[in-house]
């Protein structure tokens, strides 16, 4: 039996990706080794596309921060006893071009109880000047890592520092999974 030919509906994804200028997209599980491999792909794609060095560094740094956010905070874990010990976490990352900017998105499920803490970290960044963000970044480098943080607490500051517009975020409650909300974050570089 020969394989059936692809229908027009099957190429809609590729048409949509081209129309939306998608450079990179991954939806599924993330781990440190998966992110390392994806980072190499993103780096190569940006180099081949002729993106300038400073912009490439900002995009690469933000890509890593978005991916680390998924690894550290996604509530959908696979392959371990619980969300704090999981080696694989579910989420999505997308990089596109829009006019003269790059737009990066990440989305991952989180516990509803974590949403307010994220909002408290992100909302002040939206109203800070770039100079205030840089000062907050330097202060965070000198400060102790918060007990509830799985990183140095610099990820959002790094993205805000590198972005050309305020970070955007939203929480979308998941009807199919009470107690879980979809955390979406957008950075324009």
C-alpha positions in Angstrom: 0.0 0.0 0.0 1.5 3.3 -1.0 1.4 6.3 1.3 -1.4 8.8 0.7 -0.4 12.1 -0.7 -0.4 15.1 1.5 -3.5 17.2 1.2 -3.7 20.9 1.1 -4.8 20.9 4.7 -1.5 19.1 5.6 0.6 22.0 4.3 -1.4 24.7 6.2 1.0 24.5 9.1 3.9 25.2 6.8 2.1 28.0 5.0 1.1 29.5 8.3 4.7 29.3 9.6 6.1 31.0 6.5 3.4 33.7 6.6 4.1 34.4 10.3 7.9 34.4 9.7 8.5 31.6 12.1 12.3 31.1 12.7 12.0 28.5 15.4 9.1 26.7 17.1 9.0 23.9 19.6 6.1 22.6 21.6 6.6 19.6 23.8 8.9 18.6 26.6 12.0 20.5 27.6 15.1 19.4 29.5 18.6 20.8 29.8 19.9 18.6 27.0 16.9 19.4 24.7 17.4 23.1 25.3 21.2 22.8 24.6 20.4 21.2 21.2 17.7 23.7 20.4 20.0 26.5 21.3 22.5 25.3 18.7 19.8 25.2 16.1 18.6 28.8 17.0 22.2 30.1 17.0 22.9 28.6 13.6 19.6 29.8 12.1 20.3 33.4 13.3 23.8 33.3 11.9 22.7 32.0 8.6 19.9 34.6 8.5 22.5 37.4 8.8 21.3 38.7 12.2 23.8 41.2 13.7 26.0 40.0 16.5 24.4 42.1 19.3 20.9 41.2 18.3 21.9 37.5 18.0 23.3 37.6 21.6 20.0 39.2 22.9 17.9 36.7 21.1 20.0 33.7 22.2 20.0 34.9 25.8 16.3 35.4 25.8 15.7 32.1 24.2 17.7 30.4 26.9 15.8 32.3 29.7 12.4 31.4 28.2 13.4 27.8 28.0 14.8 27.8 31.5 11.5 29.2 32.7 9.7 26.2 31.3 12.3 23.7 32.7 12.1 25.3 36.2 8.4 26.2 36.5 6.2 24.2 34.2 3.7 22.2 36.2 3.4 19.5 33.5 6.2 17.1 34.3 7.1 13.8 32.7 9.3 11.0 33.9 9.7 11.7 37.7 7.8 11.4 40.9 6.7 15.1 41.1 7.0 18.5 39.6 10.1 19.4 41.7 12.1 16.4 40.6 11.0 16.0 37.0 13.6 15.9 34.2 11.2 16.9 31.5 8.7 19.8 31.5 6.1 20.7 29.0 5.9 24.1 27.2 6.3 25.9 23.9 8.8 28.5 22.6 8.5 30.4 19.3 10.7 33.0 17.6 9.3 35.1 14.7 10.1 38.2 12.9 7.7 41.1 12.7 8.6 44.3 10.8 12.1 45.2 12.1 11.9 43.2 15.3 12.1 39.7 16.6 9.3 38.4 18.8 9.7 35.6 21.2 7.0 33.7 23.0 6.9 31.0 25.6 3.9 29.3 27.2 3.8 26.7 29.9 1.3 25.4 32.4 1.9 26.6 36.0 0.0 26.1 39.3 -2.6 28.9 39.8 -1.0 29.5 43.2 2.2 30.6 41.4 0.6 33.1 39.1 0.5 36.0 41.6 4.2 35.6 42.3 5.0 35.8 38.6 2.7 38.8 38.2 4.5 40.5 41.1 7.9 40.0 39.4 6.8 41.0 35.9 4.5 43.9 36.4 7.1 46.3 37.9 9.4 45.6 34.9 6.8 46.9 32.5 7.0 50.4 34.0 10.8 50.6 34.6 13.2 52.5 32.4 16.1 50.6 30.8 18.4 52.3 33.3 16.2 51.1 36.2 16.2 47.6 34.8 20.0 47.7 34.5 20.3 48.9 38.1 17.9 46.1 39.3 20.0 43.6 37.4 23.2 44.7 39.1 21.5 44.6 42.5 20.2 41.1 41.8 23.7 39.9 41.0 24.8 41.1 44.4 21.7 39.8 46.3 21.2 36.3 47.7 19.1 33.9 45.6 15.6 33.8 47.0 14.7 30.5 48.6 11.8 29.8 46.2 13.9 30.6 43.1 15.4 27.8 41.0 17.8 30.3 39.4 19.6 33.5 40.4 16.4 35.5 39.8 17.9 37.2 36.8 15.9 35.7 33.9 13.1 38.3 33.7 15.5 41.1 34.2 17.8 39.8 31.5 14.9 39.6 29.0 13.6 43.1 30.0 17.1 44.5 29.6 17.5 43.1 26.2 13.9 43.8 24.9 13.0 46.8 22.8 9.5 46.9 24.3 8.1 46.0 27.8 7.6 42.3 28.4 4.0 41.2 27.9 2.5 38.3 29.9 -0.9 36.7 30.5 -2.4 33.8 32.5 -5.1 31.7 30.9 -6.9 29.3 33.3 -7.1 25.8 32.1 -10.7 24.5 32.2 -9.5 20.9 31.6 -7.0 21.1 34.5 -8.4 23.0 37.6 -5.6 24.5 39.6 -3.5 25.1 36.5 -3.1 28.2 34.3 -1.2 28.7 31.1 1.5 31.3 31.6 2.4 33.1 28.4 5.3 35.5 28.1 6.3 37.7 25.1 9.5 39.5 24.5 10.2 41.8 21.6 13.9 42.2 20.7 
